[in-house]
Amino acid sequence: MQRPAKPWTAVRFRPTPPSTSYERRAVRNFLNKSRIVGIFYLPGLSLLVGFGVLPICLAIYMSVHRWRPIQGRYVGAGHYEKALGDITSGLLVLGGFSVMIIGVWMLVRNWRDQIDRKILYLAFGVLLFFIMAVAARAVQLYMFAREYELGSDSGLELASSYFLDKNGDPQEQLLIVGANIRSLIGSFLVLVMSSCLLWFVVVRQKKLVILARISSVFLFYGAAQVVSIGWAKMTARGDTDFLDSLIHTVFYSIGTITMQVSLGLIIAFALYRKLRGFAIFRFLIFLPYVVPVVAMATVFRLIYGERESSLSNQLLSFIGIEPLRWIADSTPVINYFFGLELGGLFGGPSLGMVTVILFGVFSYTGYNAVILLAGLTSIPTDLYEAAEIEGASAWQTFRFITMPLLSPVIFFLVITGLIGTFQAFTHIYIMLGPIVNETIHTGVITIWREIELGKFGYASALAVILFILIILLTISQFSLFSRQQEFGE
């Protein structure tokens, strides 16, 4: 009698038979090639870990210790509190900058394109966390003001922490705290309203572009208001030398990168036209980039010296202009041109910082021009010929062909320039020399000054803060502009 077949549920699936000799040989070859590739990757990985990751970890470890010049006691976040004045305000400022980046991203993005869900959830997660932090800070200040007015011991003990000036008039300081509470509450409401409108427009896929852009502007404004409150507390209680050096670094970075890329683009177009003496002109343009920085900075200091006998002042005297102090002058350029006595970010760079910016432009414009020229030569000429046949003007050709295809090169130059300007040290240090002008002290110069004083732990904390700012700015650049580049295949 024939036994009935088992149902399919009772069938046991066995693994496939052992691999054949050919398959085993293929797996063995793949593993051998992987080992060879790993050997080639090992030197680069060792350099990355040894000169990149480990120094960062060591700086973080040193920043939480008193290190003069050997390791001392553990101080925790004491160095960061000394630099920022108030860690809570510093975190609010950092979060505010992140939300401002999100607002700009929402403002400039093309709303016709589908937004990535992961980026969307990340952006709204940052918004939600920042809104909760603003609300918590407002409640914290309100509870303190209430306890201080009632005369409780806890309120009196916290006065030195929440007042901008602990030695100032208590009533005046209390009025400032009340104004900050009202500003935080207003910013909280603006942020909540803007976030809700953006969520409605983006997630619900309502094609209300105007409403989205208006909400982005209000989102930027609310975050900027929180940043201004936190920055006021930081400048009142923190290390003003370091905080001012961050503003000077921003001046140097924006001025240098803008002029470098703009002049480099003009020079690249001139070289692209194959002018007479093309090779010699390209060599002369690129020459300042390969000249040693120390020698060129020394020459620049002699040309733009504060004495009347310097070359720049002799040229000014020849055309009837009074000599300038150049590198030693701490007067903001806004005061020179308009007579307005403004300070901080609104005062603009000093004349000394403008001199440093001129050095950066002179040194790196040739490098930018050569890189942009390589990008121009990689654009197919067929596109220009087709545009000429269609009757496109020179501006239309530049706008719709050259710039979209050249945008990845410009993006690369801006990113590398941003990182390089925030790390600028050698030429600024050489140009300073014996001159005392704190308006050209960038972040790295301030860190070096602390190292010269033997404060290695505090200098490490400043370096970590600067590193975080560079990472944040780089991420913001990629978030805002990387998806708008026309990368080739």
C-alpha positions in Angstrom: 0.0 0.0 0.0 1.4 3.4 -1.0 2.0 5.8 1.9 0.3 9.1 1.5 2.5 12.2 0.8 3.2 14.5 3.7 1.6 17.9 3.7 3.8 20.8 2.6 3.9 22.1 6.2 5.7 19.0 7.3 8.4 19.3 4.7 11.7 20.2 6.2 13.8 22.6 4.1 17.4 21.5 4.2 20.3 23.9 3.4 21.8 23.8 0.0 24.5 21.3 -0.6 28.0 22.2 0.2 29.5 24.7 -2.3 31.4 23.3 -5.2 35.2 23.8 -5.5 34.6 26.7 -7.9 32.4 28.5 -5.4 34.9 27.9 -2.6 37.7 29.2 -4.8 35.7 32.4 -5.6 35.0 33.0 -1.9 38.7 32.5 -1.1 39.7 34.9 -3.8 37.3 37.5 -2.5 38.7 37.3 1.0 42.2 37.6 -0.3 41.4 40.7 -2.3 39.6 42.1 0.8 42.8 41.6 2.8 44.9 43.3 0.1 42.5 46.3 -0.1 42.6 46.5 3.7 46.4 46.7 3.6 46.2 49.6 1.3 43.6 51.3 3.5 45.7 50.8 6.6 48.1 53.7 6.2 45.4 56.2 5.5 43.3 54.9 8.4 46.3 55.1 10.7 46.9 58.7 9.7 43.2 59.5 10.3 43.2 57.9 13.7 46.6 59.1 14.8 46.4 62.7 13.6 42.6 63.3 13.6 40.6 61.2 16.1 43.2 60.8 18.9 44.1 64.5 19.1 40.4 65.4 19.3 39.9 62.8 22.1 43.0 64.1 23.9 41.7 67.7 23.6 38.4 66.7 25.1 40.1 64.9 28.0 42.4 67.9 28.7 39.5 70.3 28.6 38.0 68.8 31.7 41.2 69.0 33.7 43.4 71.7 35.1 46.5 71.3 32.9 49.4 73.7 33.7 51.6 72.3 32.2 50.9 68.8 33.5 47.6 67.2 34.4 46.0 68.6 37.5 42.7 68.2 39.2 39.4 67.4 37.4 37.3 70.5 36.8 34.5 69.1 34.7 32.8 71.8 32.6 34.5 74.6 34.5 36.6 75.6 31.5 33.6 75.7 29.2 31.6 77.7 31.8 34.5 80.2 32.0 34.6 80.6 28.2 30.9 80.8 27.6 29.9 82.4 30.8 26.8 80.3 31.0 26.6 76.8 29.5 22.8 76.9 29.3 23.0 80.1 27.3 25.7 78.6 25.1 23.6 75.6 24.4 20.6 77.9 23.6 22.8 79.9 21.2 24.0 76.7 19.5 20.4 75.4 19.2 19.3 78.8 17.9 21.9 78.7 15.2 20.7 75.2 14.2 17.1 76.4 14.0 18.2 79.5 12.0 19.9 77.1 9.5 16.6 75.1 9.3 14.7 78.3 8.7 17.1 79.3 5.8 16.8 75.8 4.4 13.1 75.9 4.5 13.2 79.4 2.9 15.5 78.6 -0.1 14.4 75.0 -0.9 12.3 74.2 -3.9 8.9 73.3 -2.6 8.0 71.5 -5.8 10.5 68.7 -5.0 9.6 65.9 -2.6 11.3 66.3 0.8 13.2 63.4 2.3 11.2 62.0 5.3 14.4 61.4 7.4 15.6 65.0 7.0 12.1 66.3 7.7 11.8 64.3 10.9 15.3 65.3 12.0 14.6 69.0 11.4 11.3 68.9 13.3 13.0 66.9 16.1 15.5 69.7 16.5 12.7 72.3 16.4 10.7 70.4 19.1 13.8 70.1 21.3 14.7 73.7 20.9 11.1 74.9 21.6 11.1 72.9 24.8 14.5 74.3 25.8 13.2 77.9 25.3 10.1 77.2 27.3 12.2 75.6 30.1 14.5 78.6 30.2 11.6 81.1 30.3 10.0 79.2 33.2 13.4 79.0 35.0 13.9 82.7 34.8 10.3 83.4 35.9 10.7 81.2 38.9 13.9 82.9 39.8 12.4 86.4 39.5 9.4 85.4 41.6 11.6 83.9 44.3 13.9 86.9 44.3 11.0 89.4 44.6 9.7 87.3 47.6 13.2 87.6 49.2 13.7 83.8 49.6 17.1 82.5 50.3 17.2 80.4 47.1 16.4 83.4 44.9 19.1 85.5 46.6 21.7 82.7 46.1 20.9 82.3 42.4 21.0 86.1 41.8 24.7 85.9 40.8 23.9 83.2 38.2 20.9 84.8 36.5 21.9 88.5 36.6 24.0 89.8 33.8 26.0 91.9 36.2 26.1 90.4 39.7 27.6 93.6 41.0 25.1 95.9 39.3 21.9 97.4 40.7 19.5 94.5 41.6 16.4 96.3 40.5 17.9 97.2 37.1 19.1 93.6 36.7 15.7 92.3 37.6 14.2 94.5 34.9 16.6 93.0 32.4 15.6 89.5 33.5 11.9 90.4 33.1 12.6 91.7 29.6 14.4 88.4 28.7 11.4 86.4 30.0 9.0 88.4 27.8 11.3 88.0 24.8 11.6 84.2 25.4 7.8 83.8 25.7 7.4 85.8 22.5 10.0 83.7 20.7 8.3 80.5 22.1 5.0 81.5 20.6 6.6 82.5 17.2 8.5 79.2 17.1 5.4 77.1 17.9 3.3 78.9 15.3 5.9 78.7 12.6 6.6 75.0 13.3 2.9 74.2 13.2 2.4 76.0 9.9 5.5 74.3 8.4 4.3 70.9 9.5 0.9 71.6 8.0 2.5 72.6 4.7 5.1 70.0 4.4 3.6 66.9 5.9 0.1 67.4 4.7 1.5 68.2 1.3 -0.5 71.4 0.9 1.0 73.5 -1.9 1.1 76.7 0.0 4.5 77.9 -0.9 4.0 81.5 0.2 2.8 80.4 3.7 5.8 78.1 4.0 8.2 80.9 3.2 6.6 83.3 5.6 6.7 80.7 8.3 10.4 80.1 7.6 11.1 83.8 8.0 9.3 83.9 11.4 11.1 80.7 12.4 14.4 82.4 11.7 13.3 85.5 13.6 12.3 83.6 16.7 15.5 81.6 16.8 17.5 84.9 16.3 15.8 86.5 19.2 16.8 83.6 21.5 20.4 83.8 20.1 20.6 87.5 20.9 19.4 86.9 24.5 21.8 84.0 25.0 24.7 85.9 23.5 24.1 88.9 25.7 24.4 86.6 28.7 27.6 85.0 27.4 29.3 88.3 26.6 28.4 89.6 30.1 29.7 86.6 32.0 32.0 84.8 29.7 35.5 85.2 28.2 35.0 88.3 26.0 38.3 87.8 24.3 37.3 84.4 23.0 33.8 85.4 22.1 35.0 88.5 20.2 37.5 86.4 18.4 34.7 84.3 17.1 33.1 87.4 15.6 36.5 88.4 14.1 36.8 84.9 12.6 33.3 85.3 11.0 34.4 88.6 9.5 37.6 87.1 8.1 35.8 84.0 6.8 33.0 85.8 5.0 35.3 88.5 3.5 38.0 86.2 2.4 35.8 83.5 0.8 33.5 86.0 -1.0 36.4 87.9 -2.6 38.4 84.7 -3.3 35.7 83.0 -5.2 34.4 86.1 -7.0 37.9 87.2 -8.2 38.8 83.6 -9.0 35.7 83.2 -11.1 36.6 86.4 -13.1 40.2 85.3 -13.6 39.1 81.8 -14.6 36.8 83.3 -17.3 39.7 85.4 -18.5 42.0 82.4 -18.7 39.3 80.3 -20.4 39.2 82.7 -23.3 42.8 81.7 -24.2 44.3 85.1 -24.0 47.8 85.9 -25.2 50.4 84.9 -22.6 47.9 82.3 -21.1 50.6 80.1 -19.6 52.6 82.9 -18.0 49.6 84.6 -16.6 48.3 81.4 -15.1 51.7 80.8 -13.5 51.8 84.4 -12.0 48.2 84.0 -10.7 49.1 80.7 -9.0 52.5 81.8 -7.7 51.3 83.4 -4.4 49.7 80.1 -3.3 53.0 78.2 -3.5 55.2 80.9 -1.9 55.9 80.2 1.8 53.3 81.8 4.0 55.9 83.1 6.5 57.9 85.0 3.9 54.9 86.5 2.2 53.3 87.5 5.6 56.5 89.2 6.6 56.5 91.2 3.3 52.8 92.1 3.7 53.6 93.4 7.2 56.3 95.6 5.8 54.0 96.9 3.0 51.0 97.6 5.2 52.9 98.7 8.3 51.7 101.4 10.6 54.7 103.7 9.9 54.5 106.6 7.4 57.5 105.1 5.6 55.7 101.9 4.6 55.1 101.4 0.9 51.3 101.6 1.2 51.4 104.9 3.1 53.9 106.3 0.7 51.5 105.5 -2.2 48.6 107.2 -0.2 50.7 110.3 0.4 51.5 110.4 -3.3 47.8 110.7 -4.2 47.1 113.1 -1.3 45.6 110.7 1.3 46.8 110.8 4.9 48.7 107.7 6.0 46.8 104.8 7.7 47.9 102.5 10.5 46.6 99.5 8.5 47.4 96.3 10.5 47.6 98.2 13.8 44.3 100.1 13.4 41.4 98.7 15.4 38.9 101.2 14.1 35.9 99.5 12.4 35.5 100.3 8.7 31.9 101.4 9.4 33.3 104.3 11.4 35.7 105.2 8.6 33.1 105.4 5.9 29.9 106.5 7.7 31.2 107.8 11.1 28.9 105.4 13.0 30.4 104.1 16.3 29.0 100.6 16.4 30.4 97.5 18.1 30.3 93.8 17.8 28.8 92.2 14.8 27.2 95.4 13.5 30.5 97.4 13.6 32.0 95.3 10.9 35.7 94.4 10.6 38.4 96.7 11.6 41.0 98.2 9.2 43.5 95.7 10.6 41.1 92.8 9.8 40.6 94.2 6.3 44.4 94.1 5.8 44.4 90.4 6.9 41.5 89.7 4.5 43.6 91.3 1.7 46.4 88.9 2.4 44.1 85.9 2.3 42.6 87.1 -1.0 46.1 87.7 -2.5 47.3 84.2 -1.3 44.4 82.0 -2.3 42.7 83.7 -5.3 45.1 82.0 -7.7 44.2 78.6 -6.2 40.5 79.2 -6.6 41.0 80.5 -10.2 42.9 77.3 -11.2 40.3 75.0 -9.7 37.4 77.0 -11.4 39.3 77.0 -14.7 39.4 73.2 -14.5 35.7 73.2 -13.9 35.1 75.5 -16.9 37.2 73.3 -19.2 35.2 70.2 -18.2 31.9 71.7 -19.4 31.1 70.3 -22.9 31.4 72.9 -25.7 28.3 71.4 -27.4 26.1 73.1 -24.8 27.5 76.5 -25.6 27.1 75.9 -29.4 23.5 74.8 -28.9 22.8 77.9 -26.8 24.3 80.1 -29.5 22.2 78.5 -32.2 19.1 79.0 -30.0 20.0 82.7 -29.7 20.8 82.7 -26.0 22.5 85.8 -24.7 25.8 85.8 -22.8 24.0 86.2 -19.5 21.5 83.4 -20.2 24.4 81.1 -21.2 26.2 82.0 -17.9 23.0 81.6 -15.8 21.6 78.4 -17.2 24.7 76.5 -18.4 27.9 77.7 -16.8 26.7 78.3 -13.2 24.7 75.1 -12.8 27.5 73.0 -14.1 30.1 74.9 -12.2 28.2 74.9 -8.9 29.9 71.7 -7.5 33.3 73.3 -7.9 32.1 76.5 -6.2 30.5 74.4 -3.4 33.8 72.6 -2.9 35.8 75.9 -2.7 33.3 77.4 -0.2 33.4 74.3 2.1 37.2 74.1 2.1 37.6 77.8 2.4 35.2 77.9 5.4 37.2 75.2 7.2 40.5 76.9 6.3 39.6 80.4 7.4 38.3 79.2 10.7 41.7 77.5 11.2 43.8 80.4 9.9 46.8 81.0 12.1 50.2 81.3 10.6 50.0 84.4 8.4 47.9 86.3 11.1 50.4 85.5 13.8 53.3 86.6 11.6 51.5 89.8 10.5 50.7 90.7 14.1 54.3 90.4 15.3 54.8 92.9 18.2 51.7 94.8 17.2 48.8 94.8 19.8 45.5 94.7 17.9 42.8 92.4 19.4 40.4 93.1 16.5 42.4 90.7 14.3 42.6 88.0 17.0 40.7 85.0 15.4 39.7 82.0 17.4 42.9 80.1 16.7 45.1 83.1 17.7 43.2 83.4 21.0 43.7 79.7 21.7 47.5 80.1 21.0 47.6 83.0 23.4 46.2 80.8 26.2 48.8 78.1 25.3 51.5 80.7 25.7 50.2 81.4 29.2 50.5 77.7 30.0 46.7 77.2 30.2 46.6 74.0 28.2 43.3 72.7 29.7 41.5 76.0 29.0 43.0 76.2 25.5 41.8 72.6 24.8 38.3 73.6 25.8 38.4 76.6 23.4 39.6 74.3 20.7 36.7 71.9 21.3 34.2 74.7 21.1 35.8 76.0 17.8 35.8 72.4 16.5 32.0 72.1 17.2 31.3 75.4 15.4 33.3 74.2 12.3 31.3 70.9 12.3 28.0 72.8 12.6 28.8 75.2 9.9 30.0 72.5 7.6 26.9 70.4 8.2 24.8 73.5 7.5 26.6 74.1 4.2 25.9 70.6 3.1 22.3 70.7 4.3 21.5 74.0 2.5 23.4 73.7 -0.8 24.6 70.1 -1.5 21.2 69.0 -2.9 21.1 72.0 -5.2 24.3 71.1 -7.1 24.3 69.7 -10.6 26.8 66.9 -10.2 27.7 65.1 -13.3 27.5 61.4 -13.9 
